[in-house]
């Protein structure tokens, strides 16, 4: 902590005597494949998924509040966020926010923690099936570890992240990975060449628990097997960076439930194919739709056609790196 002498500096302040801050970006994700097992006794579902981190990022700036207890974690949403104001207004700014919970986990095991303010810049859709809240948590873990010099390894941060949600460890890892268990048992997958995607966003989110519950209802009376792993052809296509090989392998068990809750998504899927996408699918629990393109120019062409038709579309690539610090120029 800093002493009362304003000329005296400590780790909580920069060279100019300003409270120190750390800025971290973490990516959203899509699920290139998603198999869901039956409802378990603990209320969860076993899954086998192929995660891809894509180039839509959340950003968290952690600013030290020297002289305040480590339990004093505050949060705000940046005016630079690209999401609609009415959506941003629904984000909790209390202890239920995943980024706040992440900061407190790091504070609990850091010897030099003080209070911190987290400013979140939102670009990943809220309740869009892309893990935006998990990306916030991952960014907060990395930022607070650096701010307080906690010295935690990526593996230790991932263990903390798993306490917050199954998608947080992947937002830390980034790249491509196979997720088993409830999605938290991750194995990195080789994907040396970025693939190009078009994302179509929806103003209305879908609750992940509601989507899973709807899937259970649709499967009532059906014997569903526990997923053992992902299709080896998907991993081969990722290794090769071959979108034509990947396209027929994509699939999502949650898509039927998402379409049942939001029937308009069927029109989005059809529009993507009509615009020339290799394939189109609901990503995760939706309602974001992911469309695979042959290359970057192809993705931009699909975006142009969908935008002209009134859709909120964006060209992205993935896989990209996980949560990482951003250094000011």
Secondary structure as GFF3:
##gff-version 3
##sequence-region A 1 329
A	DSSP	beta_strand	21	39	.	.	.	ID=ss1
A	DSSP	beta_strand	45	65	.	.	.	ID=ss2
A	DSSP	beta_strand	73	77	.	.	.	ID=ss3
A	DSSP	alpha_helix	85	88	.	.	.	ID=ss4
A	DSSP	alpha_helix	98	108	.	.	.	ID=ss5
A	DSSP	beta_strand	115	121	.	.	.	ID=ss6
A	DSSP	alpha_helix	132	147	.	.	.	ID=ss7
A	DSSP	alpha_helix	154	162	.	.	.	ID=ss8
A	DSSP	alpha_helix	168	173	.	.	.	ID=ss9
A	DSSP	beta_strand	176	180	.	.	.	ID=ss10
A	DSSP	beta_strand	185	188	.	.	.	ID=ss11
A	DSSP	beta_strand	195	201	.	.	.	ID=ss12
A	DSSP	alpha_helix	208	218	.	.	.	ID=ss13
A	DSSP	alpha_helix	232	240	.	.	.	ID=ss14
A	DSSP	alpha_helix	243	247	.	.	.	ID=ss15
A	DSSP	beta_strand	251	252	.	.	.	ID=ss16
A	DSSP	alpha_helix	255	261	.	.	.	ID=ss17
A	DSSP	alpha_helix	265	274	.	.	.	ID=ss18
A	DSSP	beta_strand	279	282	.	.	.	ID=ss19
A	DSSP	beta_strand	289	293	.	.	.	ID=ss20
A	DSSP	alpha_helix	296	308	.	.	.	ID=ss21
A	DSSP	beta_strand	312	318	.	.	.	ID=ss22
A	DSSP	beta_strand	324	326	.	.	.	ID=ss23
###
